[in-house]
Amino acid sequence: MNTFPLDIFTEPSDVDPDTLANLGPLRPLAGVWRAEKGMDVNPKAEGPERRVFIETNHIHAIDPQTNGPQLFYGLRYHIHINTAEEDITFHEQVGYWLWEPATGLVLQTLAIPRGQVALAAGHANAEDKSFFVQSTRGATSYGICSTDFLDKSFRTDAYRIEIICNADDSWSYVTHTRLGVHGDKQTFDHTDRNTLRRIGPAQPNPLARILALRKSAT
């Protein structure tokens, strides 16, 4: 069971403004990334479909965030996916990766423009090179929320993503999204996997940039 302080209003006074220096296991994700050989396995009426996809992922540091005494350092991300066969967007997703140094809590928020949002959670140590977060339908914390159509036709029962940070400045992921497809007796394991290569550097968060400019001007 979680234990929270009695004082839920007072914010910490020793917040480091440099997000990149305080991201723990999330630090290797900061930057701009691309890959052209991702693999998606999704449900279709005639059976599972396998699609190779092209992914670009912009992941940028945000300023430290507080909920009273709770302190997060984090990254804002935007995923854009298409395929070699089609120009139209195959998948788009936005959200945040968040790290709470005091507890090791890792969070991913995600939203997709088909009417679905989720908050997934896990725990990791600052030096970990792999970690996972997960979310379940019906949970009031770390849950999944969908439109009526999606909940009836392609119900998402669970979501999990595992991140592996590689020694060559790349990182890989595997996602498992457990779907209840209308008319099917068994749920479907919708999977995505990819290894992303850096095409742009990590950028400091807005507050860190402002303070660096002030320091350079003095």
N, C-alpha and C positions, 0 to 999 in steps of 0.2 A: 504494500500500500504506500502511496506517495505521502510524504510528510512535507508540509509547507509552513513557512514562518508565520507567526501570528501577525506580524506587521506586513500587510500585503500592499502597502502604498509607497514606502520609502525605496527610492531607487539607489543602486550602488554608486558610490562617489569616486571609485577608482577605475572607471571605464577607459581602456586603452582605445584611442581613436583609430588605430591602424588595424582594420579588419583582416587584411591578408596575413598579419602576424599572429592571428588568434583563431584561425579556422580549424585547427586540429586536423582530423582526417579528411576534411573537405578541401584543404589547401591545394592538393593537386588538380582539382577540378576547375580552378579559376583560369579563364582564358577563352579563346575562341577555337572551336574544334570542328573537324570534318571527317567523314568516312563515306565510302561509296559501296561497301559490301555488307551492310547490315542485313539481317534476316528476320522476316516477320512470318509467323505461322498463325493464320486467322481462320475463323469458321466461315464457310460458304454453304449454300444449299446442297451442292453436289459433293461436299466434303472439304477437308482442310486445304487451304491455299497457302503456298509458300511464295513470298515475294522478296526479292532483293531490293533494298532501298538505299537512297543517298541521304545522309543526315548532316546538317549544320547546327551546331549548338553554341550559342553565345551565353557565357556564364560570367557574371560580373559582380564584384564585391559591393555590398550595401553598407551603410553606416550601422554601427552597433544598435541593437534594438532591445528595449527593456519593457517588461511587464512588472511594474513595481520592482521587487528585488530580483526578479528573473532577468538574466542577461543572455542574449543571443548574438552571435556573430554569423553572418550569412552571405549567401550568393543569390542573385536573381538570374534566372535562366530563361532562354527562349529556344525551343527546339523547332526546327523546320525540316520536314522530311518529304521528299518526292521520289519518283522512280525514273529510270532511264526511258521507260516506255511512254510516260505521261508527264505533261507540264504541270497539271493541276496538283495542288498540295495533297499529299497522301496522308500526312498527319501533322498537326501543329499542337504545341503544348507550351504553357508558360507556368512559372511558379518560383518557389524559393527552396534552396537548401539552407538549413539552419543548424547551428551547433551551439550547445549550452556547455561551456567548459566546466561548470560547477558539478554537473551530474553525468556528463558524457552522452546526454540526449542528442540524437540526430533526428531531424525532421525533414521531410520533403512535402511541400504543398504542390498540387498540380491541378491544372484546369485545362480542359480541351473544349474546342468550340462545337461540340456536339451535345452539350448540355450535361457535363459531368465534372465534378470536383472531388478531391480526396486530400486527406492529411495522413501521411504514413510516418511511422516512428520506429526507431531502433536505438541501440546504444553502441558506443565505440570509445576506445581510448584515443588520445590525441595522436599517437604515433602509428595507429593501425593503417594498414595499406588495403584492407578490404573490410566491408561492412554491409549491412542490409537494413532496409526499412520495410515495413509492411502495414497494411490497412485492411479492415474488414467491413463488410456491409452491415448496417444496423448499429454499429458502435457510435456512441455519442462523443467519444474522444478517439481520434485516429480512425475516422470512419470514411465512408464513401457515400456520395449523394449524387443521384442521377435523375434525369427527366422520367416522367411516367412511362413514355415509350421505351426508353432504354431499360428501365427496371422490369418491364414486362417481357420485352423481346430479347434483350441481350443483358440479362441481370448480372452485374458484377458482384460476386460474392467475396472475393479477396484479391488483393494486389500485393506484390512483393518485387522489389528490385534489389539486386546485389551489385555492388560496385567493387571493382578490383583496380587499384592504381599500380600500373606497371613501371618497371625500372627504366624504360626507354622514353619516359615523359609522354606516355599514352595512358588511356584508361579504358576499361571494358565494363560492360554491364550485361546482365541478363534479367529480363522481367518475366514474371509469371502473373497473368491476370486470369483468374478463374471465373468463367462465364457460364451462366445458365441460359442456354439458347432455347427460345420458345419452341416446344414440340419435341425436344430431345430429353431423354430420360437421364442421361449423364451430363455432367458439366464438362466444359471444354477448357483446356489449358492453352490460352492464347499467349504465345511467347514472342519476345523480341530479344535480339542480341546484337551487339556491335562492339567494335574497338575503334575509338576516336583518336585522331592524330591532331596535334596542335598546329593551328594556322595563324594564331594571334596570341600575344602575351597577356598575362594577367594585368589588370589595371587597378590602381588603388581606389578605395571607396571615396565618395565625394568629400567627406570631412577631412580625410587624410591628405587629399590633394590641396584643399584650401589651406591647411596648416603648413604644408610643405611650401606653398607659394609665399605665405607670410614670412616663413623662416628665411627663404631665399632673398626676400626683399629687405631684410634687416641687415 
